[in-house]
């Protein structure tokens, strides 16, 4: 289990390593690091932007711990279908919401996810779901994770973060950022494809986000339904984690 901090791969764009065979190793991408052109202090400044308010069916997007944080930029990018920028903005918001140490460091430790309020995380998820016809968002990913028996290899394949290799033996590899990811919403876009989350040194960060109290109860009904759909002979679909995976550690953001 990983215990070290997440590291951005921005500075290793040209680094290449020989792929090795693994079974359920998480992909070395999906970090929570702000874009190089943005500082973490800008969003805390007193500006003319207003805080985005969710519909009455959801809780307000602003809490006592994030009164100066506006969701306007995220709302704008999502409403204009600019999912690449929305993904970057989501990373920046999570760094801000995770606390002062995460802001100074420039990325989020998995242990800091607990400091992100339920209200704020739900607000971010609501914006993603509302502007993608419920195709994107953390709660969508949580449901797919539950249906995959919390197997991250199966989940990554379902989310489209991995691809099948053209080899005699069935193998999979992780997609290269950003060109091999899908930044538009269409029928071919995998459910839950966005937003991206760090799995560089393990799945603790992604696990803690999906296990956050903001998403309690999500996907549990799907688990029961899948169990009911088990074949008459008691068999279940083959677990994808038993297939040969071939990670590529040259990926960088």
N, C-alpha and C positions, 0 to 999 in steps of 0.2 A: 504493500500500500504506500503510495507516495506521501512524503511528508515535507518535501521541499517546496519552495515557492514556485509559482508559474513564471515562465519566462517568455517574453515575446520573441517571435521568430523573424521580426522585421529585419534584424541585423544579420541574418544568415541566409539571405535570399539566394546566394550563389553556392551555398554549401551543399554538397551531395554526399550521400553515404550509400553503401551497398545495402540493398533490402535484405531483411532476414525473415525467416518464417516464424510466425506467431499464431496463436489461436484467438485470443480475445484482447490483444493489445489495443488501447485506444489510439486514435489518430493524432499525430503531433500538430494539431492546428487548433483553431477556434479559441483564441486567447481573449482575455479581457484587458486589452491595452488601448489607450486612446490614440487616435490618429496623430501623426507627428505634427500636423498643422494646427492642432488644437491643444490648449492648455487646460488643466483641470480647474483653474481658478476663474476662467471666464464666465462659466455658468453661474457662479456664486455672486457675481457682481450685480449691482443694482442697475438694471437696464429697463428698457421700455417694454420688454416682453411681458406677457401675462401668463399666469399659470393655467394650464389646460384643465378644464373641468370635465369629468366623465358624466354620463347621463345619470339620472336619479336612480337607475337600477343598480349602479355600482357605487363604491365608496369613492370619496374625493381622492384625487391623485396627489394631494399634498398633505403631509403630516407635520407634526411638531418637529421632527428630526430632519425635515427637508423643505422647510418653508420657502427657502430661497431658490429651490430647484424648479425649473420650468420644464414641462413636457411639450412645449410648443414646437420645438425643433423636431422632435420625434414624430409628433402628430403631422407636421408639414411633410416630412419625407415619406411617411407612410401613405398619407392621403394623395400624394402625387405619384405613388408607386415607385418611388426611388428607394428600393429596398437595400441597395448597397450602402447608401448613406445612413439609412435607418438602422442598419446593423452596426455601423460604427458609432452612431449616437447612443444606441442601447448599451454598448460597452462603456462608453463614457459615463452614462447615467449610473450604471451599476457600481463603477469605481467611486463616484461621488456619494452614493447611498450607502456604501459599505463602510464609510468612516474616514477619519483623518489619516490614519496610517496607510490605507489603500490609496488615498489621493497622493500622499507623498511618494509612495512606492511606484505608482503608475499602473498597478494591476491588483486583482483581488485574490486573496488567499481563500481556499475553500472554507476555512474556519470563520471567515468574515461574512459569509452569506447570511448567517443568523442575525446580523446587525441591520440587514435590509428589512424595512418594515413590510408587513403583509399588505398594507394598503398600497404602497409604492410598487411592489412587485406585481400586484394584481392590476394596477393602472397600466403598467408597461405591457403586460400580457393582453389586456383588454384592447389596447391600441393596435397591437399586432393582429389580433383576431378580427377586430371590427373592419380593418382595412385590407383583409385578405380573404373575406368570406369564410372565416374560421378555418383557414388552411395553415396559417402560421401562428406561432406563439408557444410559450412555455407549457401552458396547460394542454395544448395539442400534443406536444412532445411527451408530456407526462402520461397521457392516455396510451400513446404508442409504446412507451417504455413498459407500462403495466401489461399491455397485450403481448409484449416480447418477453414476459417473465423477468423483467428487469435485467435482461441480458443486453449489454451495451453493444456487442458485436451485431446482434440482430437488429438493434435499434439504429445503429449507424447505417446499415444497409437499407433499412426501411426509409430513413430520412434522406437517402441519396448522398450521404457523405463518403460512401465507398463505392467502388465500381468493380465489375467483374472483368478479369483479365482474359485475353484471348490466348489461353494456354490449354494444353491437353488435360492437365489436372485442373479441377475447379479451384480457382484462386481469386482473391479479391485484393484490391489495393485502395489506398486512400486518395481522394481527389486533391488536386493541386489548387491552391488558392491564388488568385480569385477566379481564374478563367474557367475552371471546371465546375464551379458552383453556378446555380441558377439564380439570377437576380431579377426575375420577372415572374409574374403570376399568370400561369396558363394551365391547361389541362394536363400537361406533361410534368409540371412541377410537383415533386413528391410532397406529400402531406407532412407538415412539420419541418420542412427543409430549413426554415429560418425562424428565429435568429440563431447564429452560431454561438457555441460555448466552448471554452477551453477544456481540452483533454490531453494536454501535452505530457504531463507526468502522472497521469492517472485520471480516473473518472470521478474523483472526490468532488470537484467543483460542480460538475454537471449533476452529480448525484444529489448534492446539497441543494441545488436550485430546484430540481424536480421534486425533492422531498420537503421543500419549504412549506410551512403551514399555510401559505397563500394558496397552495394547490392540494390541500388535504381533501381526500375523497375523489379526486380526479382519476378516472380510469378504472376504478374498482369494479364498476358494473360490467365493464368490458371483459375483465378477467373471468367473472362468473359465466358470462355468455360464451366465452371461448371454451371454458371447461365443459359447458353443456353441448358444445358442438364436436366434442371428441368422438372419433369413429366408433362404430358398433363393436369392433374388436378391441377397443380400448387403446388404440394407438393414437399418437399425437404427431403433428408435423415434425419433420426433422429439424433439430436445432441448428441454426446456422453457425453457432459457435464451434460446432464439431467439424466444420469445413476448413480447409487450409486457407489461411490468410497470409498475405504477403505485404507487410507494411512498407512504406517508403518514407524514410526519415529525411528526405531532401525537401519536403514541403515547407514552404515559408509564406508568411503573410507580409 
